[in-house]
């Protein structure tokens, strides 16, 4: 060995010793001196690349380690470390190629599977990532990180239960694995296993009391568990750590709104918008809060922000014709009024069609197929078309139905077009009139569950809150067992809910009409022949209200904005009596009120 090379190797050893002691600056100086003398030396290039990696100088590390690979292509650790630098530079595709090379050369390289899986997840390739994490577990079944990462990949594809199992395995192997506890909480939260989510967050916070996101998520779970005071305390603890999160201020506002501390809720929503000017959900919640309080003048203006929210963006319709919000004259013009959101919303706001027609417009009304037959004769509509119709007649303006209160200047209750505003289709009404018994019995329609067709997790959760099992109606149905002057008719659709009726011992006291209800025209024909409808908050209650039928609304504790607060009536439907749940998931008080109201109605006959 030449003396110069030997001296360089001694310098290299000194540099490595300093490097290992964490003395990065003098180590770097020595590495540079070595590379000046022997620039083609693999180990010197590799160790200098590792120093830059440890200094988090990712660009220099990537360059240096790439140089080392060119000098010794057989050294797999260099590929691995180079891939790490690429990851930090956001070059995941290149990193995956490096991991591919490593795994091809050494199929037992567990960490390469873990790191390639993590990169694939960031690239949105969760299923491929999951396969890598599974392979890592086959190589090392007691690898807590592999279980954790596999849980993450499963969460990405909404396999929440399997993800939970993985997180629990990771925690069993490493009880202080705070990230796994946190993600377990998140997965339980996302699948509405709320008590389990709370337990996981509490365990994470026991390990790290200042874990901001765990505090924030804990607040959300407590809110969903109907524990708003504790939720507010959690949010305030999180804010004491970091008050820069728009989402946290938004959730705090929702909690204050639930506590009916509306001024404070408004301030929290304002702060959310201040931190994130495009935080449309805060503005929309402010709108719903205004409407819930009967402030229509502000509420309907704010309600237009719904189209910028994640919930509604995909439902926004795009037309070449301009949106009409009441500013342009409609005299001699044609306007397309189109449904949005649910059947109930369409039935509630179709009341504005005559007002638009009275402005001189020719109105084309576009509604879901299930409503076309019923609404074919709605006053003011020159033409009613189905939303699945590909070609529409020509028009000059368009307006979503739920923008009509703003466009028609609904500033107070007095401005709301009054019900009834719909008539049943004559043939459907006559058909039911012939089918029903000709007696003097009180005919009562029943609806106990919302739509079972929901797929979005939040919608499913709300539907579960507004729905009740048929068995909960037993105190009402029992009245028909003992009286000949009371008849119940099920207006309920949906296989699961109808199955509850058919399996119940009181089923023979309720006529199941579901096989005869093909669309809303059939349902309207039946409702028009009834004396009363008892319903949860779903489309049938709007239908009955629009037809002018009395309704006992079985209303959940976290009421929809349209039913406002603390009142048993509503300006939307004069025939409504709102029976309000006092405790979430407990319908006994509501059913007791409904039974009493039914008995009183029977006594007056």
C-alpha positions in Angstrom: 0.0 0.0 0.0 1.3 3.4 -0.9 2.1 5.7 2.1 -0.4 8.3 0.9 -3.2 5.8 0.7 -2.2 4.4 4.1 -2.3 7.9 5.6 -5.7 8.5 4.1 -7.1 5.3 5.6 -5.8 6.4 9.0 -7.6 9.8 8.5 -10.7 7.8 7.5 -10.6 5.8 10.7 -10.3 9.0 12.7 -13.2 10.6 10.8 -15.3 7.5 11.5 -14.5 7.6 15.2 -15.5 11.3 15.4 -18.6 10.5 13.4 -19.6 7.8 15.8 -19.2 10.1 18.7 -21.5 12.6 17.1 -18.7 15.2 16.4 -20.0 15.9 12.9 -18.1 19.0 11.9 -14.5 17.7 12.5 -15.6 14.3 11.1 -16.7 16.1 7.9 -13.5 17.9 7.5 -11.5 14.7 7.7 -13.9 12.9 5.3 -13.3 15.7 2.8 -9.5 15.5 3.2 -9.7 11.7 2.6 -11.8 12.1 -0.5 -9.4 14.7 -1.9 -6.6 12.1 -1.7 -8.5 9.0 -2.7 -11.7 10.1 -4.4 -12.5 6.7 -5.8 -12.5 5.0 -2.4 -15.9 3.3 -1.8 -15.9 3.3 2.0 -14.9 7.0 2.2 -17.7 8.0 -0.2 -20.2 5.8 1.7 -19.3 7.0 5.1 -19.4 10.7 4.0 -22.8 10.0 2.5 -24.0 8.6 5.8 -22.7 11.6 7.6 -24.7 13.9 5.3 -27.7 11.6 6.0 -27.2 12.0 9.7 -26.9 15.8 9.3 -30.3 15.6 7.4 -28.6 17.2 4.3 -30.7 15.0 2.1 -29.6 16.4 -1.2 -25.9 16.0 -0.5 -26.5 12.6 1.0 -28.3 11.4 -2.1 -25.5 12.6 -4.3 -22.8 11.1 -2.2 -24.5 7.7 -1.8 -25.3 7.5 -5.5 -21.5 8.0 -6.0 -20.8 5.2 -3.6 -23.2 2.9 -5.4 -21.4 3.5 -8.7 -18.2 2.5 -7.0 -19.6 -0.7 -5.4 -22.9 -1.8 -7.0 -22.9 -5.0 -4.9 -23.2 -3.2 -1.5 -26.9 -3.5 -0.7 -26.8 -1.3 2.4 -25.8 1.7 0.2 -28.9 1.2 -1.9 -31.0 1.1 1.3 -29.5 4.3 2.7 -29.7 6.0 -0.7 -33.4 5.1 -0.9 -33.8 6.8 2.5 -32.3 10.0 1.1 -34.6 9.8 -1.9 -37.6 9.4 0.4 -36.7 12.5 2.3 -36.4 14.4 -1.0 -40.0 13.3 -1.9 -38.7 11.0 -4.7 -40.7 7.9 -3.7 -40.8 6.4 -7.2 -37.0 6.3 -7.3 -36.9 5.0 -3.8 -39.2 2.1 -4.7 -36.9 1.2 -7.6 -34.0 1.1 -5.1 -35.9 -1.2 -2.7 -36.9 -3.4 -5.7 -33.2 -3.9 -6.4 -32.5 -4.8 -2.8 -35.4 -7.2 -2.4 -34.5 -8.9 -5.7 -30.9 -9.5 -4.4 -32.0 -10.3 -0.8 -35.6 -11.5 -0.4 -35.1 -11.7 3.3 -34.3 -8.0 3.8 -37.2 -7.2 6.2 -36.5 -3.5 6.5 -36.5 -3.1 2.7 -40.0 -4.5 2.6 -41.1 -2.1 5.4 -39.6 0.9 3.7 -40.8 0.0 0.2 -44.3 -0.5 1.7 -44.2 2.9 3.4 -43.2 4.5 0.0 -45.9 2.7 -1.8 -48.5 4.0 0.7 -47.3 7.6 0.1 -47.8 6.9 -3.6 -51.4 5.8 -3.0 -50.7 2.2 -3.7 -52.0 0.9 -0.4 -52.8 -2.7 -1.5 -49.2 -3.2 -2.8 -47.9 -1.7 0.5 -50.0 -4.1 2.5 -48.5 -7.0 0.7 -45.0 -5.7 1.6 -45.9 -5.4 5.2 -47.4 -8.9 5.2 -44.1 -10.2 3.8 -42.2 -8.4 6.5 -44.3 -10.1 9.1 -43.7 -13.5 7.5 -40.0 -12.8 7.9 -40.3 -11.3 11.4 -43.7 -12.0 13.1 -42.7 -10.1 16.2 -41.9 -6.9 14.4 -44.1 -4.2 16.0 -43.4 -1.7 13.2 -44.5 -4.2 10.6 -47.8 -4.7 12.4 -48.3 -1.0 12.7 -47.6 -0.3 9.1 -49.8 -3.1 7.9 -52.6 -1.5 10.1 -52.0 1.8 8.3 -52.3 0.2 4.9 -55.5 -1.6 5.9 -56.9 1.6 7.2 -56.2 3.2 3.9 -58.5 0.7 2.1 -61.2 1.1 4.9 -60.5 -2.4 6.3 -61.0 -1.0 9.8 -61.5 -4.1 11.8 -58.4 -5.8 10.4 -56.4 -2.6 10.9 -57.5 -2.6 14.5 -56.2 -6.1 15.0 -52.9 -5.1 13.6 -52.5 -2.1 15.8 -53.4 -4.2 18.8 -50.7 -6.7 17.9 -48.2 -3.9 17.6 -49.2 -2.6 21.0 -49.0 -6.0 22.6 -45.4 -6.3 21.3 -44.6 -2.7 22.4 -47.0 -1.4 25.1 -45.6 2.2 24.9 -46.1 2.3 21.1 -47.8 5.7 21.2 -48.3 6.0 17.4 -50.1 2.6 17.3 -52.3 3.6 20.2 -53.2 6.9 18.4 -53.9 5.1 15.1 -56.0 2.5 16.9 -58.0 5.3 18.3 -58.4 6.9 14.8 -59.5 3.6 13.2 -62.0 3.0 16.0 -63.2 6.6 15.6 -63.6 6.2 11.8 -65.7 3.0 12.3 -67.8 4.6 15.1 -66.4 2.3 17.8 -66.4 5.4 20.0 -65.8 3.9 23.5 -62.8 1.9 22.1 -61.5 5.0 20.4 -61.7 7.0 23.6 -59.8 4.2 25.5 -57.0 4.2 22.9 -56.6 8.0 23.0 -56.6 7.9 26.8 -53.8 5.4 26.8 -51.8 7.5 24.3 -52.3 10.6 26.5 -51.2 8.7 29.6 -47.9 8.2 27.9 -47.7 11.7 26.4 -50.1 14.2 28.1 -49.2 17.0 25.6 -50.1 14.9 22.5 -52.0 17.6 20.7 -53.7 15.5 18.0 -54.8 12.9 20.5 -56.4 15.6 22.7 -58.1 17.0 19.6 -59.4 13.6 18.4 -60.4 12.7 22.0 -62.6 15.9 22.0 -64.3 14.8 18.8 -65.0 11.3 20.1 -66.4 12.8 23.4 -68.7 15.0 21.3 -69.9 12.1 19.3 -70.6 10.2 22.6 -72.9 13.1 23.6 -70.4 14.3 26.3 -70.0 17.9 25.1 -68.6 19.4 28.3 -65.8 16.9 28.4 -65.3 17.4 24.6 -65.0 21.2 25.2 -62.4 20.6 28.0 -60.3 18.4 25.6 -60.5 21.0 22.8 -59.4 23.7 25.2 -56.5 21.6 26.5 -55.4 21.1 22.9 -55.7 24.8 22.1 -53.5 25.6 25.1 -50.8 23.6 23.2 -51.5 24.9 19.7 -54.3 27.3 18.7 -53.4 27.3 15.0 -55.6 24.4 13.9 -58.7 25.5 11.9 -60.2 22.1 12.3 -59.9 22.3 16.0 -61.7 25.6 16.2 -64.4 24.2 13.9 -65.0 21.2 16.1 -65.0 23.4 19.2 -67.6 25.6 17.5 -69.8 22.5 16.9 -69.5 21.6 20.5 -70.4 25.0 21.7 -73.4 25.0 19.3 -74.5 21.7 20.9 -74.4 23.4 24.3 -76.4 26.3 22.8 -73.7 28.7 23.5 -74.2 30.3 20.1 -72.2 33.5 20.5 -69.1 31.5 21.5 -69.8 29.0 18.7 -69.9 31.9 16.2 -66.5 33.1 17.5 -65.0 29.7 17.1 -66.3 29.4 13.6 -64.9 32.9 12.8 -61.5 31.8 14.2 -61.6 28.7 12.0 -62.3 30.8 8.9 -59.6 33.3 9.9 -57.0 30.5 10.1 -58.2 28.9 6.9 -60.1 31.3 4.7 -61.3 28.5 2.5 -62.8 26.6 5.5 -66.2 26.4 4.0 -67.5 23.9 6.5 -67.2 26.5 9.3 -69.3 28.9 7.2 -71.8 26.2 6.4 -72.1 25.3 10.1 -72.6 28.9 10.9 -75.4 28.9 8.3 -77.1 25.9 9.8 -76.8 27.4 13.3 -78.4 30.6 12.0 -81.2 28.6 10.4 -81.6 26.5 13.5 -82.2 29.7 15.4 -84.7 31.0 12.8 -82.3 33.7 11.5 -83.3 33.1 7.8 -82.0 36.5 6.6 -78.4 35.5 7.4 -78.8 31.7 7.3 -79.8 31.4 3.6 -77.0 33.7 2.5 -74.4 31.7 4.4 -76.0 28.4 3.2 -74.6 29.1 -0.3 -71.2 28.2 1.0 -72.2 24.5 1.0 -70.9 24.0 -2.5 -67.3 24.6 -1.3 -67.5 21.9 1.4 -66.1 18.4 1.0 -69.6 17.0 1.6 -71.2 18.9 -1.2 -68.5 19.6 -3.8 -69.2 16.4 -5.8 -73.0 17.3 -5.9 -72.5 20.7 -7.5 -74.0 20.9 -10.9 -72.2 22.6 -13.8 -74.2 24.3 -16.4 -73.4 26.7 -19.2 -76.4 28.7 -18.2 -75.9 31.1 -15.3 -77.1 30.5 -11.7 -80.1 32.5 -10.7 -80.3 33.7 -7.1 -83.0 36.2 -7.5 -81.0 39.0 -9.0 -82.1 38.8 -12.7 -85.6 39.2 -14.0 -87.2 36.0 -15.1 -90.0 37.6 -17.2 -90.2 35.5 -20.4 -87.3 33.3 -19.3 -87.0 29.6 -18.8 -85.4 28.3 -15.6 -84.3 24.9 -14.6 -85.0 24.2 -10.9 -83.0 21.0 -9.9 -83.1 18.8 -6.9 -80.2 18.4 -4.6 -79.4 16.3 -1.5 -82.2 14.0 -0.4 -85.8 13.2 -1.2 -87.0 15.1 1.9 -85.1 18.2 0.8 -86.7 18.1 -2.6 -90.2 17.7 -1.1 -89.6 20.5 1.4 -88.4 23.1 -1.1 -90.5 22.3 -4.2 -93.0 24.6 -2.4 -91.1 27.6 -4.0 -91.9 26.5 -7.6 -95.1 28.6 -7.8 -93.3 31.7 -6.6 -90.7 31.4 -9.3 -93.4 30.8 -11.9 -95.2 33.9 -10.7 -92.1 35.9 -11.6 -92.9 35.3 -15.2 -90.7 32.3 -15.7 -91.4 29.0 -17.5 -90.2 26.5 -14.9 -88.6 23.1 -15.7 -88.4 21.0 -12.6 -85.8 18.3 -12.5 -86.2 15.7 -9.7 -85.1 12.1 -9.0 -87.0 9.4 -10.9 -88.9 8.2 -7.7 -90.5 11.7 -7.5 -91.4 12.4 -11.1 -94.9 10.9 -11.1 -95.8 12.6 -7.8 -94.5 16.0 -8.8 -95.7 15.9 -12.4 -98.6 18.1 -11.4 -96.8 20.4 -9.0 -98.3 24.0 -9.3 -96.1 26.3 -11.4 -94.0 23.7 -13.2 -94.5 23.8 -16.9 -92.5 20.6 -17.3 -91.1 17.9 -14.8 -88.2 15.8 -15.9 -86.1 13.1 -14.3 -82.6 13.7 -13.2 -81.5 10.6 -15.1 -82.7 12.2 -18.4 -79.7 12.8 -20.6 -81.0 15.6 -22.8 -82.8 18.5 -21.1 -85.0 21.1 -22.7 -83.4 24.5 -23.3 -83.3 27.0 -20.5 -81.9 30.4 -19.6 -81.1 30.1 -15.9 -80.8 27.3 -13.3 -81.2 27.2 -9.5 -80.8 24.3 -7.0 -84.0 23.9 -5.0 -82.3 24.6 -1.7 -81.1 28.0 -3.0 -84.7 29.1 -3.6 -85.3 30.5 -0.1 -82.5 32.9 -0.7 -83.5 33.7 -4.3 -87.1 34.2 -3.2 -86.1 36.4 -0.2 -87.2 34.2 2.7 -86.1 36.4 5.5 -88.6 35.3 8.2 -91.1 32.6 8.9 -93.8 34.8 7.3 -92.0 34.5 3.9 -92.2 30.6 3.9 -94.8 29.3 1.4 -97.3 27.4 3.5 -98.3 23.8 3.2 -100.2 22.0 1.9 -98.7 22.6 -1.6 -98.9 19.0 -3.1 -101.8 16.8 -4.1 -101.7 13.1 -4.5 -101.9 11.7 -8.0 -105.6 11.0 -8.6 -105.2 7.3 -9.7 -102.9 6.5 -6.8 -105.3 8.1 -4.3 -108.3 6.3 -5.8 -106.5 2.9 -5.9 -105.7 3.1 -2.1 -109.2 4.4 -1.4 -110.6 1.3 -2.9 -108.1 -1.0 -1.1 -108.5 0.3 2.4 -111.3 -0.9 4.7 -114.4 1.3 4.6 -114.8 2.0 8.3 -114.4 4.8 10.7 -111.2 3.7 12.2 -108.3 6.1 12.8 -105.7 5.3 10.1 -102.1 5.9 11.2 -99.0 5.5 9.0 -95.7 4.5 10.6 -92.1 5.1 9.6 -89.4 4.1 12.0 -86.1 4.1 10.0 -84.3 6.3 7.5 -82.7 5.3 4.3 -80.7 2.0 4.4 -79.0 2.9 1.1 -76.4 5.3 2.7 -72.8 4.4 2.2 -70.9 7.4 3.6 -69.8 6.7 7.1 -71.1 10.0 8.5 -74.5 9.5 6.8 -74.8 6.0 8.1 -74.0 7.3 11.6 -76.7 10.1 11.4 -79.2 7.6 10.0 -78.6 5.3 12.9 -79.3 8.2 15.3 -82.6 9.2 13.6 -83.8 5.7 13.2 -85.3 3.4 15.8 -86.1 -0.4 15.8 -89.7 -1.3 15.1 -89.8 -2.9 18.5 -89.6 0.5 20.1 -93.0 1.3 18.6 -94.6 -1.6 20.5 -96.3 0.8 23.1 -98.1 2.4 20.1 -99.0 -0.7 18.2 -100.4 -2.4 21.3 -103.2 0.2 21.2 -104.4 -1.4 18.0 -104.4 -4.8 19.7 -107.0 -3.6 22.1 -109.1 -1.3 19.9 -111.1 -1.8 16.7 -111.1 1.9 15.9 -107.3 2.2 15.3 -105.4 0.8 12.3 -101.7 1.0 11.5 -100.2 1.1 8.1 -96.4 0.7 7.5 -95.0 3.3 5.0 -91.6 1.9 5.7 -89.3 0.8 2.9 -85.9 -0.9 3.1 -85.4 -4.7 3.6 -83.8 -4.5 7.0 -86.5 -2.3 8.6 -89.3 -4.1 7.0 -87.9 -7.4 8.2 -88.1 -6.0 11.8 -91.8 -5.5 11.3 -92.4 -9.0 9.8 -90.5 -10.7 12.6 -92.3 -8.9 15.5 -95.1 -10.5 17.5 -97.3 -7.4 16.9 -96.8 -7.5 13.1 -100.4 -8.6 12.5 -101.6 -5.3 13.9 -99.7 -3.3 11.2 -100.4 -3.6 7.5 -97.1 -3.9 5.6 -97.6 -1.7 2.5 -94.1 -1.9 1.2 -94.8 -4.3 -1.7 -97.3 -1.7 -3.0 -95.1 1.4 -2.8 -93.2 1.6 -6.0 -92.5 5.4 -5.8 -93.6 8.5 -4.0 -96.8 8.8 -5.9 -97.9 5.5 -4.5 -96.9 6.6 -1.0 -98.6 9.9 -1.4 -101.8 8.1 -2.5 -101.8 6.0 0.7 -100.8 9.0 3.0 -103.7 11.0 1.6 -106.1 8.3 2.7 -104.6 8.3 6.3 -105.5 10.4 9.2 -102.1 10.7 10.8 -98.5 9.8 10.2 -96.0 9.0 12.9 -92.5 9.2 11.5 -88.9 9.7 12.2 -87.0 12.5 10.4 -87.1 11.1 6.9 -88.6 11.9 3.5 -92.1 10.5 4.3 -92.6 13.1 7.0 -92.0 15.8 4.4 -94.3 14.1 2.0 -97.1 14.0 4.6 -96.4 17.6 5.6 -96.5 18.8 2.0 -99.9 17.0 1.6 -101.2 18.7 4.7 -101.5 15.6 6.8 -100.9 15.8 10.6 -97.6 14.3 11.6 -96.1 13.3 14.9 -92.3 13.7 14.3 -90.2 11.4 16.4 -87.1 13.7 16.5 -83.6 12.7 17.6 -81.8 14.7 20.3 -79.2 16.3 17.8 -82.0 17.7 15.7 -81.7 18.8 12.1 -81.5 22.5 11.6 -85.0 22.7 10.0 -86.8 21.7 13.2 -85.0 24.4 15.2 -84.8 24.2 19.0 -87.2 24.0 21.9 -90.4 24.1 19.9 -93.1 21.5 19.2 -94.2 23.1 15.9 -92.5 24.2 12.7 -93.2 27.0 10.2 -92.5 24.5 7.4 -95.5 22.3 8.1 -98.5 23.6 10.2 -99.7 20.0 10.9 -96.5 18.9 12.6 -96.1 18.1 16.3 -92.4 17.6 17.1 -91.7 15.1 19.9 -88.1 15.6 21.0 -85.8 13.0 22.3 -84.1 14.1 25.6 -81.4 11.4 25.7 -79.5 10.1 22.7 -80.5 6.5 21.7 -83.3 6.4 24.2 -86.7 6.7 22.5 -88.9 5.8 25.4 -89.9 9.3 26.3 -90.7 10.1 22.7 -92.8 7.0 22.2 -94.6 7.7 25.5 -95.5 11.2 24.2 -96.7 9.7 20.9 -98.8 7.1 22.7 -100.4 9.9 24.8 -101.1 12.0 21.7 -102.6 9.1 19.9 -104.9 8.3 22.9 -106.0 11.9 23.0 -106.8 11.8 19.3 -108.8 8.6 19.7 -110.7 10.2 22.6 -111.8 13.1 20.5 -113.3 10.9 17.7 
